[in-house]
Amino acid sequence: MIDKFQDVAESIRFLKFPAAALGVLFLAVIAAILFGLGSVEMKQFLEPCFTGLIWALATYSFIETFESIPAPADQSAGFLTKARRKLSRAWYWLIAVVFLGTTVFALILSSRLLSIWLRG
């Protein structure tokens, strides 16, 4: 599973900078709305900006985390090297499971936020 995540992260690596830029943009818009720097009409864009911020952060963190996963240990490696490599890959497995859980949560949250926004 983590090797597939690495393949996906490597194939969408070009989205790393746009995701970070969008995250900063959404955060700036949210801050402007919350601190009253924008007009009253801008408050209607709080939910979509929050949803965009969540997905921009998720995309950036996915690419950053899974673009370089340690390879499985060679059979010729020593015991400590194998144990360290397996422990490192197990940590990535745990991160992958947590990431899948937070993605499901983000999907649910996004659908709720956007339905609230569309109802107006």
Backbone bond lengths (Angstrom), bond angles and torsions (degrees), N, CA, C in turn:
res aa  C-N    CA-C-N  psi(-1)  N-CA   C-N-CA  omega(-1)  CA-C   N-CA-C  phi
1 M - - - 1.440 - - 1.532 110.42 -
2 I 1.317 117.38 -43.75 1.463 117.95 -177.57 1.530 111.21 -70.48
3 D 1.331 116.68 -26.60 1.459 118.34 176.14 1.527 110.87 -69.18
4 K 1.325 117.10 -36.51 1.471 120.67 175.02 1.526 110.37 -65.81
5 F 1.335 116.15 -40.75 1.464 119.85 176.70 1.522 110.25 -60.51
6 Q 1.333 116.54 -39.03 1.457 120.04 179.02 1.528 110.46 -65.15
7 D 1.333 117.06 -41.41 1.464 120.13 177.87 1.530 111.30 -61.16
8 V 1.328 116.08 -43.75 1.466 120.10 179.16 1.527 110.20 -64.90
9 A 1.328 116.64 -44.61 1.467 120.26 -179.15 1.526 111.23 -62.54
10 E 1.326 117.20 -38.22 1.459 119.71 178.41 1.525 111.31 -69.40
11 S 1.342 116.81 -34.56 1.462 118.68 -178.30 1.529 112.50 -75.68
12 I 1.330 118.06 -24.73 1.472 119.92 178.84 1.530 111.67 -107.69
13 R 1.301 116.64 20.17 1.463 121.37 -179.65 1.529 112.36 -57.29
14 F 1.332 116.84 -29.98 1.463 120.24 -179.81 1.532 112.20 -66.38
15 L 1.327 118.45 -14.81 1.466 121.86 178.51 1.529 113.16 -87.60
16 K 1.316 117.12 0.43 1.464 120.45 -176.18 1.530 111.78 -63.20
17 F 1.314 117.36 -50.81 1.466 119.87 179.81 1.526 112.28 -67.90
18 P 1.354 119.55 -45.53 1.471 117.99 177.40 1.528 113.32 -60.48
19 A 1.328 117.68 -35.89 1.467 120.03 178.10 1.526 110.67 -65.66
20 A 1.327 116.64 -41.55 1.470 119.83 178.23 1.525 110.76 -66.02
21 A 1.329 116.92 -42.08 1.466 120.35 179.90 1.526 111.10 -64.95
22 L 1.333 116.85 -42.36 1.463 119.71 177.68 1.521 111.38 -65.18
23 G 1.325 116.72 -38.10 1.457 120.04 177.66 1.516 111.92 -61.17
24 V 1.328 116.42 -43.70 1.468 120.57 178.15 1.526 110.11 -65.79
25 L 1.328 116.87 -40.73 1.464 120.60 179.07 1.531 111.30 -63.18
26 F 1.331 116.45 -47.75 1.468 119.69 178.96 1.525 111.19 -62.41
27 L 1.323 116.89 -40.18 1.461 120.32 178.25 1.529 111.22 -63.69
28 A 1.317 116.82 -39.92 1.469 120.28 178.19 1.527 111.22 -65.35
29 V 1.326 116.88 -40.53 1.467 119.78 178.79 1.521 110.35 -66.45
30 I 1.333 117.09 -41.89 1.466 120.68 178.07 1.524 110.26 -61.69
31 A 1.329 116.95 -44.35 1.469 120.22 178.91 1.522 110.93 -63.17
32 A 1.328 117.07 -40.68 1.466 120.23 179.21 1.524 110.85 -64.09
33 I 1.316 116.86 -39.64 1.465 120.20 179.18 1.521 110.33 -68.00
34 L 1.328 117.04 -45.76 1.464 120.26 -176.46 1.526 112.98 -68.22
35 F 1.327 117.15 -33.70 1.459 120.05 -179.25 1.524 112.52 -91.84
36 G 1.321 116.57 7.09 1.455 120.95 174.54 1.507 114.95 74.32
37 L 1.327 118.07 21.88 1.459 120.15 179.88 1.523 111.91 -79.74
38 G 1.329 116.35 -21.86 1.458 120.02 179.20 1.517 111.07 -96.55
39 S 1.302 115.00 177.97 1.462 119.46 179.12 1.528 109.79 -77.79
40 V 1.309 115.52 170.24 1.464 121.06 -179.52 1.526 110.39 -64.16
41 E 1.327 116.96 -32.84 1.463 120.94 -179.85 1.529 111.88 -65.70
42 M 1.323 117.37 -23.16 1.466 120.16 -178.92 1.520 112.36 -71.15
43 K 1.326 118.27 -18.93 1.462 120.46 -179.72 1.517 111.77 -61.60
44 Q 1.321 117.10 -23.10 1.455 119.83 178.99 1.532 111.96 -69.88
45 F 1.316 117.64 -16.26 1.458 121.19 -179.43 1.526 113.19 -95.75
46 L 1.319 117.89 8.30 1.462 120.75 -178.57 1.530 111.25 -66.07
47 E 1.323 118.05 -46.22 1.467 121.11 -178.90 1.530 112.48 -63.76
48 P 1.349 119.37 -48.03 1.469 117.89 178.09 1.529 113.14 -64.40
49 C 1.321 117.32 -34.41 1.471 119.62 178.09 1.521 111.04 -67.71
50 F 1.328 116.44 -38.97 1.461 119.81 177.58 1.523 110.43 -65.33
51 T 1.335 116.93 -41.62 1.462 120.96 176.84 1.529 110.66 -62.66
52 G 1.318 116.94 -44.08 1.464 120.50 177.94 1.515 112.46 -62.78
53 L 1.334 116.58 -38.19 1.465 120.53 177.59 1.525 110.91 -63.36
54 I 1.323 116.60 -42.98 1.468 120.23 179.03 1.524 110.60 -59.72
55 W 1.331 117.42 -46.84 1.460 120.36 -177.34 1.525 112.42 -72.88
56 A 1.310 117.84 -33.09 1.466 119.79 176.18 1.527 110.46 -65.79
57 L 1.334 116.44 -43.22 1.468 119.92 177.10 1.524 111.42 -65.17
58 A 1.326 116.81 -39.76 1.465 120.13 179.51 1.525 110.92 -64.29
59 T 1.323 116.80 -43.08 1.462 120.38 179.80 1.526 111.06 -64.66
60 Y 1.317 116.61 -47.25 1.463 119.99 -179.42 1.527 111.17 -62.87
61 S 1.325 116.97 -45.32 1.468 119.14 -178.05 1.525 111.45 -68.10
62 F 1.332 117.91 -33.79 1.463 120.64 176.76 1.522 110.51 -62.96
63 I 1.320 116.44 -48.92 1.465 119.98 -179.02 1.522 110.59 -64.24
64 E 1.315 116.77 -44.67 1.465 121.12 -177.96 1.527 111.58 -63.96
65 T 1.319 117.03 -38.39 1.461 120.72 -175.83 1.519 112.48 -77.60
66 F 1.316 117.27 -44.83 1.459 120.12 -168.60 1.522 115.21 -101.61
67 E 1.326 119.51 6.68 1.458 118.23 179.59 1.531 112.64 -78.74
68 S 1.314 118.62 -16.87 1.468 120.28 178.18 1.524 109.53 -138.38
69 I 1.316 115.00 91.75 1.464 122.04 178.18 1.524 107.49 -103.64
70 P 1.329 118.41 136.64 1.464 119.53 179.33 1.530 111.47 -62.95
71 A 1.308 115.54 141.61 1.466 120.90 178.66 1.525 109.72 -70.45
72 P 1.334 117.06 156.43 1.469 118.78 175.85 1.529 110.75 -60.17
73 A 1.311 115.89 153.23 1.469 121.09 -177.25 1.526 110.73 -69.60
74 D 1.322 115.35 142.80 1.461 121.00 175.22 1.522 109.53 -73.83
75 Q 1.316 115.74 153.63 1.463 119.93 178.01 1.527 111.43 -69.13
76 S 1.325 116.97 -24.20 1.463 120.09 -178.69 1.530 112.40 -83.11
77 A 1.318 117.68 -7.65 1.464 120.88 -178.68 1.525 110.24 -73.15
78 G 1.316 114.94 158.97 1.456 120.62 179.03 1.521 111.93 -73.13
79 F 1.340 114.98 170.85 1.465 120.72 -176.59 1.525 111.84 -61.71
80 L 1.337 116.86 -46.15 1.458 119.68 -178.22 1.526 112.12 -66.68
81 T 1.317 116.77 -36.32 1.461 120.24 177.47 1.521 110.62 -65.36
82 K 1.338 116.40 -43.49 1.469 120.34 177.91 1.522 110.99 -63.25
83 A 1.328 116.56 -43.63 1.465 120.35 -178.53 1.527 110.72 -64.84
84 R 1.323 116.53 -42.44 1.463 119.80 179.56 1.525 110.96 -65.02
85 R 1.332 117.00 -41.26 1.462 121.05 179.72 1.526 111.11 -66.56
86 K 1.340 116.73 -41.49 1.467 120.07 178.71 1.526 111.24 -67.13
87 L 1.318 116.91 -37.99 1.462 120.34 177.58 1.532 110.70 -65.64
88 S 1.322 116.08 -40.06 1.461 120.35 178.17 1.525 110.87 -64.56
89 R 1.330 117.34 -43.18 1.468 120.23 178.59 1.524 111.32 -68.87
90 A 1.327 117.64 -33.21 1.471 120.47 176.26 1.522 110.25 -64.91
91 W 1.327 116.78 -37.67 1.460 120.44 176.71 1.531 110.19 -62.25
92 Y 1.334 117.63 -41.22 1.462 120.51 177.01 1.529 111.48 -65.79
93 W 1.338 117.33 -35.14 1.462 120.02 174.97 1.523 110.34 -61.40
94 L 1.320 117.28 -44.70 1.462 121.24 179.02 1.528 110.56 -61.86
95 I 1.319 116.62 -43.35 1.464 120.33 177.59 1.528 110.11 -62.63
96 A 1.331 117.57 -39.20 1.466 120.86 179.33 1.524 111.43 -63.69
97 V 1.323 117.24 -41.94 1.468 120.37 178.74 1.525 110.22 -65.28
98 V 1.324 116.89 -43.28 1.468 120.58 177.64 1.525 109.98 -63.27
99 F 1.320 116.68 -40.13 1.462 120.00 179.47 1.523 111.16 -64.72
100 L 1.326 117.80 -40.27 1.465 120.03 176.82 1.524 110.92 -62.53
101 G 1.329 116.75 -41.83 1.464 120.56 178.15 1.513 112.24 -63.38
102 T 1.327 116.50 -43.48 1.464 118.70 179.77 1.526 111.57 -70.38
103 T 1.325 117.49 -28.08 1.462 120.01 175.93 1.521 110.81 -67.39
104 V 1.329 116.80 -42.16 1.469 119.98 176.09 1.526 109.77 -62.00
105 F 1.329 116.73 -43.89 1.463 120.77 177.30 1.527 110.91 -60.95
106 A 1.331 117.27 -41.68 1.466 120.73 179.95 1.526 111.25 -66.29
107 L 1.329 117.48 -35.96 1.464 119.98 176.24 1.522 111.27 -63.49
108 I 1.324 116.44 -44.91 1.465 120.66 179.03 1.523 110.19 -64.26
109 L 1.326 116.44 -46.51 1.461 120.55 179.95 1.526 111.33 -62.95
110 S 1.317 117.11 -40.79 1.464 120.59 179.36 1.518 111.32 -63.23
111 S 1.325 116.33 -44.06 1.466 118.28 -179.93 1.521 111.09 -64.39
112 R 1.317 117.08 -38.74 1.475 119.67 178.30 1.527 111.45 -67.84
113 L 1.324 116.79 -46.01 1.466 119.55 -179.27 1.528 111.78 -63.25
114 L 1.324 115.94 -42.64 1.457 118.14 -179.24 1.524 112.10 -71.43
115 S 1.331 117.79 -32.12 1.467 118.73 176.13 1.529 110.63 -68.26
116 I 1.324 117.36 -37.66 1.469 120.61 175.26 1.528 109.74 -63.25
117 W 1.320 116.37 -42.90 1.459 120.43 -178.57 1.527 111.43 -66.10
118 L 1.341 117.13 -40.50 1.458 119.95 -178.37 1.526 112.35 -71.24
119 R 1.345 116.54 -29.87 1.462 119.47 176.88 1.519 111.56 -70.55
120 G 1.305 114.55 -24.89 1.424 121.27 170.63 1.433 121.08 82.37
